[in-house]
């Protein structure tokens, strides 16, 4: 049975491109219009795995997605990075001066804010997905409206690109997580990266003590993200990523952190893709 992969958005979206690249084949995708819907599809067994954007090199972390992974006990089984190329597109034969509104995902609009400063007459409207907007414009034959999406979406839905690569920083990239309801089983891949979540007592030096353990066991922290714990004002949980050479050393560090922290969750161990 072929895998069904849940993506946020529709075919032609960046999530769809990641699914194609990560699985090295034409995969069957389940289109979800929100990350919450994507999460539900995994829990219900409608999809085997999911592709979820987690951070962008310009716009930063997508904090709600950390919560979705944690609260639904999902497992991180892989990651994939892709360069993000944002393009301004509309029905053929139009000019930028004639465009009144542009629709796209809020993260996409955020990545292109400098470009749109040059066109104050265009109203920016947040929508659920980059490619879905492109598809909608195409199906309705809408004029005076545009989308910000990938070149693949323009080609797929027959739109004309009015401006290429409009993102502010040309080194724009997004990291995506591959998530599942089951942890990754060994399949010959080297496991050298982990995503963790922990909570600490509110006392001086508690975070430094954790970081010292990571150092002592040769774990290189590549990311740290704090999030407030809603039930306890001014208390935070920490999401971190670490890379390592020796899995046994990683496990020893986790045994110690299990004791040092109020709560430790290994969200997933997988292969570092950088």
MOFEN-V468020 format. One record per backbone hydrogen bond with DSSP energy under -1.0 kcal/mol. CO is the residue of the C=O (numbers start at 1). NH is the residue of the N-H. Records with the same first field share a line. If there is no record, write none. Layout:
# MOFEN-V468020
CO=NH ; NH
This chain:
# MOFEN-V468020
4=48 ; 49
5=30
6=51
7=32
10=13
13=17
14=18
15=19
16=20
17=21
18=22
19=23
25=27
28=5
30=7
32=9
34=38
35=39
36=40
37=41
38=42
39=43
40=44
41=46 ; 47
49=6
50=179
52=177
54=62
55=175
56=60
60=56
62=65
63=66 ; 67
64=68
65=69
66=70
67=71
68=72
69=74
70=73
75=180
78=178
80=176
82=174
86=166
87=149
88=162 ; 163
89=147
90=160
95=98
96=99
100=123
101=146
102=125
103=148
104=127
105=109
106=110
107=111
110=113
111=168
112=116
115=118
116=119
119=122
123=102
125=104
129=133
130=134
131=135
132=136
133=137
134=138
135=139
136=140
137=141 ; 142
144=100 ; 101
146=103
147=89
149=87
150=154
151=155
152=156
153=157
154=159
160=90
163=88
172=84
173=57
174=82
175=54 ; 55
176=80
177=52
178=77 ; 78
179=50
180=75
192=244
193=270
194=242
195=267 ; 268
196=240
197=265
198=238
199=262 ; 263
201=203
203=206
205=209
206=210
207=211
208=212
209=213
210=214
211=215
212=216
213=217
214=219
215=218
220=243
223=241
225=239
227=237
229=232
232=235
235=229
237=227
238=198
239=225
240=196
241=222 ; 223
242=194
243=220
246=250
247=251
248=252
249=253
250=254
251=255
252=256
253=257
254=258
256=260
257=261
263=199
265=197
267=76
268=195
270=192 ; 193
